[in-house]
Amino acid sequence: MSSEAVTTVYQVTGMTCGHCEGAVSEEIGALDGVTSVKAVASTGQVTVISAAPLDDETVRAAVDEAGYELTGRAA
């Protein structure tokens, strides 16, 4: 089993401030295997570091729970 961390950048719409960043970070950070989350409202990008690849639908559900919309992975 690989011990390499996986970094994925998602695009999230609706974040406008630090509170938004915190809400998204908290929900994604609660997912199994997630070790780090950095949300940036100005770009809408959320960088997630996890022990293994995450299921996009699981991440989408966490973002929805926070009140925002995951539009996909950032290019």
The 8 nearest C-alpha neighbors of each residue, nearest first, counted from 0:
[[1, 2, 3, 51, 50, 4, 52, 5],
 [0, 2, 3, 4, 51, 50, 5, 52],
 [1, 3, 4, 0, 50, 51, 5, 49],
 [4, 2, 1, 5, 50, 51, 0, 49],
 [3, 5, 50, 49, 2, 48, 6, 51],
 [4, 6, 49, 48, 51, 52, 50, 3],
 [7, 5, 48, 47, 49, 4, 8, 46],
 [6, 8, 47, 46, 9, 48, 5, 72],
 [9, 7, 46, 73, 45, 72, 47, 44],
 [10, 8, 72, 73, 45, 44, 71, 11],
 [9, 11, 44, 73, 71, 72, 70, 43],
 [12, 10, 69, 43, 68, 70, 44, 9],
 [13, 11, 68, 14, 43, 67, 69, 10],
 [12, 14, 67, 15, 11, 68, 43, 19],
 [15, 13, 40, 19, 12, 16, 43, 20],
 [14, 16, 40, 13, 19, 41, 17, 20],
 [17, 15, 19, 18, 40, 14, 20, 41],
 [16, 18, 20, 19, 21, 40, 15, 39],
 [17, 19, 21, 20, 16, 22, 15, 14],
 [20, 18, 14, 22, 16, 17, 21, 23],
 [21, 19, 17, 38, 23, 18, 22, 24],
 [22, 20, 24, 18, 19, 23, 25, 17],
 [21, 23, 19, 25, 24, 20, 65, 18],
 [22, 24, 20, 26, 25, 21, 65, 62],
 [25, 23, 21, 27, 22, 36, 26, 28],
 [24, 26, 28, 22, 23, 27, 21, 29],
 [27, 25, 61, 23, 29, 28, 24, 65],
 [28, 26, 24, 29, 30, 61, 25, 23],
 [27, 29, 25, 26, 30, 24, 33, 36],
 [28, 30, 27, 26, 25, 31, 33, 24],
 [31, 29, 28, 27, 33, 32, 26, 61],
 [32, 30, 33, 29, 28, 49, 34, 50],
 [31, 33, 50, 49, 34, 30, 51, 53],
 [34, 32, 49, 31, 28, 30, 35, 48],
 [33, 35, 49, 48, 32, 50, 28, 36],
 [36, 34, 48, 47, 33, 28, 37, 49],
 [35, 37, 47, 24, 46, 28, 48, 38],
 [38, 36, 46, 45, 24, 47, 39, 35],
 [37, 39, 45, 20, 44, 24, 46, 40],
 [40, 38, 44, 41, 43, 42, 45, 20],
 [39, 41, 43, 14, 15, 42, 16, 20],
 [40, 42, 39, 43, 15, 14, 16, 44],
 [43, 41, 44, 40, 39, 10, 45, 11],
 [44, 42, 40, 11, 10, 39, 41, 12],
 [45, 43, 10, 42, 39, 9, 38, 11],
 [44, 46, 38, 9, 8, 37, 39, 47],
 [47, 45, 8, 37, 36, 7, 38, 9],
 [46, 48, 36, 7, 6, 35, 8, 45],
 [49, 47, 6, 35, 5, 34, 33, 4],
 [50, 48, 33, 5, 34, 32, 51, 4],
 [49, 51, 4, 32, 5, 33, 3, 34],
 [50, 52, 49, 5, 53, 4, 32, 3],
 [53, 51, 5, 49, 54, 50, 7, 6],
 [54, 52, 55, 51, 58, 57, 49, 32],
 [53, 55, 57, 56, 58, 52, 59, 51],
 [56, 54, 58, 57, 59, 53, 71, 60],
 [57, 55, 59, 58, 54, 60, 53, 61],
 [56, 58, 60, 54, 59, 55, 61, 53],
 [57, 59, 61, 55, 56, 60, 62, 27],
 [58, 60, 56, 62, 57, 61, 69, 55],
 [61, 59, 63, 57, 58, 62, 64, 56],
 [60, 62, 64, 58, 26, 63, 59, 27],
 [61, 63, 65, 59, 64, 60, 67, 23],
 [64, 62, 60, 66, 67, 65, 61, 68],
 [65, 63, 61, 66, 62, 60, 26, 67],
 [64, 66, 62, 63, 23, 22, 67, 26],
 [67, 65, 63, 64, 62, 68, 23, 13],
 [68, 66, 63, 62, 13, 65, 12, 69],
 [69, 67, 12, 11, 63, 70, 62, 13],
 [68, 70, 11, 59, 71, 10, 62, 12],
 [69, 71, 10, 11, 68, 12, 72, 9],
 [72, 70, 10, 69, 9, 73, 11, 55],
 [71, 73, 9, 10, 8, 74, 70, 7],
 [74, 72, 9, 10, 8, 71, 44, 7],
 [73, 72, 8, 9, 10, 71, 7, 44]]
